[in-house]
Amino acid sequence: MGFFSNLFGKKAQENSVTVSQQVAVREKEDDNWETIPKWIKVDDPDERRKIALIASSIAKYDDNGKEYILKNLEKRNPEYRKLGIIVASTINFMVPNSTQSITSIKKAKS
C-alpha cells in the first residue's frame, strides 16, 4: 500500500499546485479585461418612451387579461452588436460552415 501512495501521492500534490497556479493566472488575466454588456440601460426620455411603447404593444398582443408593469427598460448595446457581427463574419470567413456562438465579448481595460 505504501508503494502505491508513494507512486501516486506525489503527482496528486503536484497537480493540485498547478491547478491553483492556473486559477491565479486566469484571475490575473481577467483583471486586464472588461466585459461588454449585451444590454444597456436607457437614459434618454424619448428613447424610453419608444422602448416602453414597443414593450407594451408586445405585452398587449399576448394579452390574457393580465396587467404588466415595466420595471426595467434596457436596449441592446450597439457596441456589442457591432463587435459580434465582426467576430461572427471573421470566423465564418476563416472556417466556412462552422457553428460557433458568442457567449461574451471583452475588451482590454485602458
C-alpha positions in Angstrom: 0.0 0.0 0.0 2.8 2.4 0.8 4.2 1.7 -2.7 1.1 3.0 -4.4 0.7 6.0 -2.2 4.3 7.0 -2.8 3.9 6.4 -6.5 0.6 8.3 -7.0 0.5 10.6 -4.0 3.2 13.0 -5.2 1.5 13.5 -8.6 -1.7 14.4 -6.9 0.0 17.1 -4.9 1.9 18.4 -7.9 -1.4 18.6 -9.9 -3.1 20.5 -7.1 -0.4 23.1 -7.1 -0.5 23.5 -10.9 -4.3 23.9 -10.8 -4.1 26.6 -8.2 -1.4 28.3 -10.2 -3.6 28.1 -13.3 -6.6 29.7 -11.4 -4.3 32.5 -10.2 -3.2 33.2 -13.8 -6.8 33.2 -15.1 -7.8 35.7 -12.3 -4.8 37.9 -13.2 -5.8 37.8 -16.9 -9.4 38.6 -16.1 -8.3 41.8 -14.2 -7.0 43.1 -17.5 -10.3 42.6 -19.4 -13.6 44.3 -19.1 -16.8 42.6 -20.2 -19.0 44.4 -22.7 -22.7 44.0 -21.6 -25.3 42.7 -24.1 -27.9 45.1 -22.7 -27.6 48.7 -21.5 -30.0 50.9 -19.6 -31.9 53.6 -21.4 -31.3 57.1 -20.1 -32.9 59.3 -22.8 -36.6 60.0 -22.1 -37.6 59.9 -25.8 -35.9 56.6 -26.3 -37.5 55.3 -23.1 -40.9 56.2 -24.4 -40.2 54.4 -27.7 -39.0 51.2 -26.0 -41.9 51.3 -23.5 -44.3 51.6 -26.4 -42.8 48.6 -28.2 -42.7 46.5 -25.0 -46.3 47.4 -24.1 -47.5 46.6 -27.6 -45.8 43.2 -27.4 -47.3 42.5 -24.0 -50.8 43.6 -25.2 -50.5 41.2 -28.2 -50.1 38.3 -25.7 -52.8 39.8 -23.5 -54.8 37.3 -21.5 -56.4 39.9 -19.3 -53.2 40.3 -17.3 -51.6 43.6 -16.1 -48.0 44.2 -16.9 -45.7 46.7 -15.1 -42.4 47.7 -16.7 -39.6 47.8 -14.1 -36.5 47.9 -16.2 -36.0 49.2 -19.7 -32.9 48.1 -21.4 -31.8 48.0 -25.0 -29.2 46.1 -27.0 -25.7 47.5 -26.7 -24.8 48.8 -30.2 -21.1 48.2 -29.5 -21.7 44.6 -28.5 -23.8 44.0 -31.6 -21.3 45.6 -34.0 -18.4 43.6 -32.5 -20.5 40.4 -32.5 -21.1 40.8 -36.3 -17.4 41.4 -36.9 -16.4 38.4 -34.9 -19.0 36.1 -36.5 -18.2 37.2 -40.0 -14.4 36.7 -39.4 -15.0 33.2 -38.0 -17.3 32.4 -40.9 -14.6 33.6 -43.4 -11.8 31.6 -41.8 -13.9 28.5 -41.1 -16.8 28.2 -43.5 -19.9 26.3 -42.4 -18.9 26.5 -38.8 -21.4 26.8 -35.9 -20.0 28.8 -33.1 -21.9 31.0 -30.6 -20.6 34.1 -28.9 -21.1 33.9 -25.1 -19.3 37.1 -24.1 -17.2 39.9 -25.6 -14.4 41.5 -23.6 -12.1 44.4 -24.2 -8.8 45.5 -22.7 -9.0 47.9 -19.9 -7.4 51.3 -20.7 
